[in-house]
Amino acid sequence: MAKLNVNGTVRDFQADSDTPLLWVLREQLGLTGTKYGCGIAQCGSCTVHIDGAPVRSCVRPASSVKPTEKIVTIEGLSKDGSHPIQKAWVALDVPQCGFCQSGMIMAATALVKAKPNPTDKDIDEAMTNICRCGTYNRVRAGIKMAVQEMANAKAGKGAGKATKKVANALGIEHTEGQLSRGEA
Amino acid sequence: MKNGQPVNAGRRSFVKGAAASAGSLVVGFHVPFLKNADAQTPSSASTAIPEINAWVVVKPDDTVVVRIARSEMGQGTLTGLAQLVAEELECDWAKVTTEYPTPGQNLARSRAWGDFGTGGSRGIRQSQDYVRKGGAIARTMLVQAAADEWKVPATECTVAKSVISHAASKRQTTFGKVSAAAAKLTPPKDIALKDPKNWTLIGKRVARLDTVEKTTGKQIYGMDLKLPGMLNAAIKACPVFGGKLKGFDDSATMKVAGIKKIVRVGDDAVAVVADTWWHAKKGLDALKIEWDEGANAKASSAAYAEVVKAGLTAKDAAVGNKNGDALAAIAASAKTVEAVYSYPHQNHACMETMNATAVWTAEKCEVWTPTQNGEGALAATSEAAGLPNSKCEVYKLHLGGGFGRRGAVHDWVRQVVLIAKQMPGTPIKLIWSREEDMVQGKYHPLTHCKMVAGLDEKGEITGLHMRISGQSILASLRPEAIRNGMDPVVFQGLNDGGGEAMIGYGFANLLIDHAMRNPHVPPGFWRGVNLNQNAIYLECFIDEIAAATKQDPLALRRKLMTKYPKHQAVLEAVAKHVGWDKPAPAGVFRGLAQTHGFGSYVAACAEVSVSKEGALKVHRIVAATDCGYAVNPQQIEAQVEGSFVYGLGAALYQECTVKDGRIVETNFHDYPSLKLADMPKVETLIVASGGFWGGVGEPTIAVAAPAVLNAIFAATGKRIRDLPLKNHSLKA
């Protein structure tokens, strides 16, 4: 039995040395939020964090990840969907079919952690995930909204829940339940 | 709340079916995502709650469950259709959730939910009438139930946000309290719908009902389904279309861990079944397969190009639109303008590859799959299972993209059932690799087009001949729809009248005809369908005429559009918003396009720049849509933006080529998609003129490429007539 540290828990798994992390997550650990899109690190649907950095798990053998390295998947990003990126995604209705969005969100959260005030160029360079529905402009807007939110929180101006009050730029009307779901 | 999952009745019948079919599944059997759904809907025993009608269930806690027959694949139909029902129901939008009835239930109830097909941008426009009536009838029954309880006339009661009131006696109740009584009433026969001016929910920018789960990884797609005892399958079909499986050597495969079985699937494919999909794929990669490649083994794109090119001047052509005598007018003209265009094969490339899960026994076959047409999936299941529809069921799962690939043909469903049939009682999940998905597509049809215009001495158009040559989708998928050698869908956007897809220009002499030439590459309905190439051919050629006659492209269009006010209105909206009458920013050039398709009028202006080195940058798109009634403007904007991603990705990068009878491109490295860095700013104008219901998901795709191609011409003087653009140099 080999071990992986996933979402704060050490989990046992058994796989051949070449089995990609993606398939260990999906098929052995039951974490299906991380998606298979291409298998050759082109589309980014399988993006997870390893020690905070975005990694395309479809080409990374699970056996090469040390038990000391911390893996975070979409399921472990926040307990209740409350990461500012997730909240901005809800506020702006970013996803369409949603299949690429786990990877998109993991790429975006890694970006705003590394660069709390990313430029458009930073966003262009970090967000190379493929979305066939075409959510890119809302992805960009969502990153900017989350960055603003995080800056406000840091400055002590209404952390976390500010998204609910701030009218989103697209004028999308949410029910109370839609904005508080996940906040449990 | 878990939107877009099968209805509870479906679960009940599934559990029963599974119990009957497979002893091993009985103990502790549950479907995880449905259990999850229960947790999110506290009083979820909707099996015990009688429906008001096919469309509406109201739970005692006032939760409203709206049944959705069409499939959600990102286009927002789940939310839009729920808005239509809720508008007439007068319920509290905050209490609305949705569920999918199953195709089997639809058949058992004489198709109570109508058509399940989700394609052709038809979800809302072709079901709006009966789903609104469903909501209105349910409201009437709920109010009647309250009135009966109070012994007052129903006409004295008012209703708003799920609350029914009787002012005179100051009494109030809620939908949840009277729903059981309402369910027992006889539905009214005649029902009036609201005047659009009184709508309060239709037209609002409400948030989608299915967003949260997509931000937490909890949304279950077909690929994520897990059933107890389930095995996984990977498949390879003969890469040469029409070829057969001759045999295979499994000695290396059997050495791979976890392999359970290697099975023939029909006469053209082989699947490896294993404990995990990764093992199945590894086993498949190790399999030495021998194919009988058949008659198409040497087919190539180059050879097809010759065949289709010959069709441009062939005698056999079906006429799609004719007015006057174009050929005579052109022959007698002072000058002609001529150009030949082409459009390649393209794969849909849904982010989620084709997949399905099946359990087969001699008594019953059940399938779980992302599909654009649940009833089509049921028919495919029944046929492959060798069982009647009544002994089969399909549970629709959320789609990771559809774009037309998951609607007309359910080849992957047929495959999974044929595999499951060889392992009775064991749930089998089949997932296509991206490579399989790329080479076993149902491709955007290949066509060429020769455009010829006759001009008089003043440069006025005297006649136009548009000869399309190439592939017919219907000839492959619905041959019974071909009439006298004519595929009517070929002429999308070019028809003389009709509310679906008509040409927006008047020509004194016009001939549009099609020489059908069908390569062996199977065609499919690809988002936007034939409108895509037709809009390129016509809109780019109109620009060519404008250039040849030194006219402004907008001015020329205006002259030709006098009898097409709705076509012109969207074009004018775009021109006004972009500031067509003022110059573009320095170094930036503009191109226009408009079309009518899927019942909506659309137009776009692209602003691009091209560097000396030939690098194209699309800066900004202004796009207008007249879809008649706009149900959810913020989702229309999302669809319009997405249409430019899909349309520009196709125009810039995408082409499936054929060599040795098979598709060459196998993954996103050689079939690139538009990425965020390429994405222009998109400004969407919703010019909803009312009085009709047009589609939204597809029409705008068709104006993406011609607007950009026309802008490239304005920037460089280069006229690109063959896509994709990656095959051309824009270098000065």
Interface residues (C-beta under 8 A of the other chain):
Chain A: A15 D16 D18 T19 P20 W23 R26 E27 Q28 G30 L31 T32 G33 T34 K35 Y36 G37 C38 G39 I40 Q42 C43 S45 T73 I74 E75 L77 G81 Q86 W89 V90 D93 V94 P95 Q96 C97 G98 F99 C100 Q101 S102 I105 I123 D124 E125 M127 T128 N129 I130 C131 R132 C133 G134 T135 Y136 N137 R138 V139 R140 L170 G171 I172 E173 H174 T175 E176 G177 Q178 R181 G182
Chain B: M1 M73 G74 Q75 G76 W93 A94 K204 R205 V206 A207 R208 D210 T211 V212 E213 K214 T215 T216 G217 K218 Q219 I220 Y221 M223 D224 K226 N232 A257 T276 W277 W278 K282 A349 C350 M351 E352 T353 H398 L399 G400 G401 G402 F403 I431 S433 R434 Q634 Q635 E637 A638 E641 G642 S643 F644 V645 Y646 G649 N667 F668 H669 S673 L674 K675 L676 A677 M679 K681 V682
